[in-house]
Amino acid sequence: MPRSCFRERTAHDWPHHPPPLRPHRRPHPAHGRNGAGAAQAASLTTNGGEFAHRNAISDANYTATANDDIIAYTALTAARTLTIPCASLGTAANPQKIIVKDESGPAGAFPISLAATIDGSTTKAINTAYGSMRLYANGAACFTW
């Protein structure tokens, strides 16, 4: 029987051994198919599908806003203060989550002080190299998580 390109080959079609099976290869996300892997300058999507806005702060004091999910200090040459207005961020039903991160590493020498009452304390700071702190504000107070 002649081999046809329209029918699936069987073991009888091969003289000795069938060729090895090749695993299905999916395109890598970095190859940019359908926009996957495209760089986004100031936002990211977490594995839960949650959208997060990253705000890069270079060596400056800063006051958090309702748009900030990640506050990333990209450079520090002096101690800095991050003001978090807990009473105006989030609600009890929908608290705002904020991650503060020392991305450049010098927070051990130049701490990032948090100007807010967090877990009942007014003296929270990031004072270790590459340190971070996760917070949430419920419209009345701020807490770590």
N, C-alpha and C positions, 0 to 999 in steps of 0.2 A: 504494500500500500504506500503510495507516495506521501511524503510529509507535507503537511499544509501549514501555512503560517496562521491559519484561522482556528486551529484546534490545539488544545493543550497537549504537550508532549507527555508521554508516559514512560515507564521504565523500559518498555519494549522498544522504544525508539532509540535508545542509547546502546551502542555496541558493547561497552564494558561497564562503566559506572556512570551514573548521572552526575552532572556538574554540581558543585557545592551550591547550597542555597545562599543567597545574599540577603542580609537583613535589610529591611526597609530603612532608608535614610531620610530623615526629616530635615528640612533646611534649618540651618543655625539661625537664631534670631538676629545675630549681628550682621547677617548678610543683607538685611534691609528689605525683605519681602513684605509687601503690604504695610510698610511703615514700621515693622517690628525692628527694634534695635536702634531706631533713630534717636539721636541725643536730644534731650530736653534740658535746656539750660538751668531752669530753676524749679523743676518739679519732678516727682517720681510717683510711681504706683507701687504699692506694697503687694505682697503675695495674697492678701485678702481683698485686693481690688480697691483699696482705699487710696485716694488721691492725696498727695502731700506737697505742700509748697515749701521749698528750701530758700531761705534768705541768707545770703553770704554777707557777713559783716567783717570788714577788714580794719582791724585796729581802731575801733571807735566804741563809745558808749552807745546804747541803743534802747529803745522802748518797744516792747512787743506789741503787735497789732493782731486783730482778728484774722488777718491773712497769713500769719506765721504758724507753720507746723513744725519746721525745723529751722533753728537759728544756729548757723554754722560760723564760728569765728575762724576765719581763714588766715589771719595774721594777728599777732599780739606783740607789742614792744613796750607795753605798760599795763598795769592793772586796769581792768575795765569794769563798768557797771552795766548790767542788763536790768532794766526796769520792767516789771511784769504787773500791769494793772489788773489784778485778779478779779476785782468787782465788775469790770467791763468786758471780760472775756468769758464766753460760754454761758451755759445755763445749767440748772440742776438736771434737766432732762437731756441736755445735749452739751456736755462739757467739752471745752477745747483742750486738745492734747498738744503739748509743746515739748520738743526735744531740743536741748541746748548742747552743743558739741564743740569742743576745742579741736578743730581739724588740723591745726598747724603744730601743736605740741607744746608751746611754751607756757601753758596755764600753771605749771608747777612753779615757775618763777614770776609769772604775771597772772594772778588769779582773776577769774571772772566772778564778780560778786553779783548776787541776785537781789535786787531791791524789791522785795515783796515779803509778805508773811506766808511762809510755806511750811506746812505741817506745824503751825503754831510758832515757828522760829523765824526770826528776822536776820539770821546770820548764815544763810546758805551760800555756798560758793563752790565753784569748780576750781580746785587747786592742785590737780594732778595732770601730768602731761597726757594729752589726748583724752582727758576726762569728759564725761557727759552727765546729763541729768534729764530725767523724764518727768514732766509735770502735767497736771491737768488743772484747769480753772473751771469752777462751776458757777460763776457769776457772783460768788460771795467770797470764796477763798481759793487758795492754791494748795495742791497736794502732790507729793511724789508718788510714783507707781512703778 
